[in-house]
Amino acid sequence: MLLRFAATLGVRGGAAAASFLMHMLIANLLGAEGVGLFALTLVAAQGLADLGRFGLNQTVVRHAAPHLASGAPEAARPYIATAFTVPLCLAGAAAALACGLSLSGLGALWLGSSAHAGVLAAMVWSAPPLALMMVAGGVLQASGRPAVASFVEAGALPLGLLALLGTSLLAGAPRLDDPLSMTLAYVAAAGGAALLGAALAPARLMDPRRADGPMLRASHPILTAHLLGYAMRSAPLLAVGLFGTLEEAGLFSVAWRAAMLLTILLTAINTVMARQFAVAWGDGDAARLQREFDLSLKALLGLGLPAVAVLGLAAGPALSLFGAEFAEARGLLWALLAGQIGNLATASGGSLLMMTGHERALRWNMAVCAAATVALSLALTPIWGAAGAAAAASLSLTLQGALAAWQAARLAGVRLLWLRGPGAAG
């Protein structure tokens, strides 16, 4: 277990470094205004990807992992077939519709010009490969390969885009220093990452003639939770884009990107622990489930709090790596890091709820937090600008973790260390 966690954390750390470098180069090439446009259009594509994956990247772990762990791979075939075919069709259709709407004039109305609308029309085509990347990661998690899953989900795309940027520079080709060219490169890198994920997943278990209706029905609450989570992540940036300028949106997106470095710890731990939660719950082993949850929480706090301190102290120099103009976003980064502390302290509760069949409870959690994020973003951003959006994001992130911890205790009997009685530790 420790070796698997170490390998997964190492992969996540390397992927985060590659992603950080990728966004650093994008920011240096495009500048604050270009980054703002890139970030806003990427937010739209990520929403389509969240819709397309239909929650199947999570439910395939819960449904397929017990069969794969018990040496019955044939029983997992319907789940894996469903996990790949539905997102491909759904995300593809959503991307085609969004592209048409972008070119019809709605994109120009939102972003201010037809050139900007063209960037949006190109970016939405990253949605199908983004959805397939996550689904492939879920299949790999279910098959007991969390490190490989982490690479597919988080590392393959930034490495692919860095390779494209490097090749362009070495070959003397025109620099990708305009938003449209960078967007096309991003879509190509996402496509390559999706193909890699499909190749690494257990292809022998894919049977497109078979699909699993119960897993699709179980995915509905997770899909809702993902879309609500998307609203939580996106509302602050969209509010900055709505009430501010593209340059302000660029500054906020870079600060947000830096703060999200802390989520590699959460994602790495949950990538390993999701399968353990599912197996322990399936075996009816409540004591093991509590032990696994305690282990994830200790790892998050032990590694996350020092990382928050280091990033907060080095905020100015870290943001300057994206370009000198981004150093002024350090106040935004400090505000966002405050929310990350609450996230690290409670965040495994959401993963545990999904792996123990309590998707509907998680959906209500996300509904409350998404509504809070939207309301706070709309209320605070017009008053304080990007700082108000950062405050909205931090408050809602802390609220989400606290609600998930309460739900995990009430529904799965798993409690945070400091909320248990004196004799219950262990």
Secondary structure, DSSP 8 states (H G I E B T S, - for coil): -HHHHHHHHHHHHHHHHHHHHHHHHHHHHHHHHHHHHHHHHHHHHHHHHHHHHTTHHHHHHHHHHHHHHTT-GGGGHHHHHHHHHHHHHHHHHHHHHHHHHIIIIIHHHHHSSHHHHHHHHHHGGGHHHHHHHHHHHHHHHHTT-HHHHHIIIIIHHHHHHHHHHHHHHHTT-----SHHHHHHHHHHHHHHHHHHHHHHS-GGG--TT---HHHHHHHHHHHHHHHHHHHHHHHHHHHHHHHS-HHHHHHHHHHHHHHGGGHHHHHHHHHHHHHHHHHHHHTT-HHHHHHHHHHHHHHHHHHHHHHHHHHHHTHHHHHHTT-GGGGGGHHHHHHHHHHHHHHHHHTHHHHHHHHTT-HHHHHHHHHHHHHHHHHHHHHHHHHHTHHHHHHHHHHHHHHHHHHHHHHHHHHH----GGGS-TT---
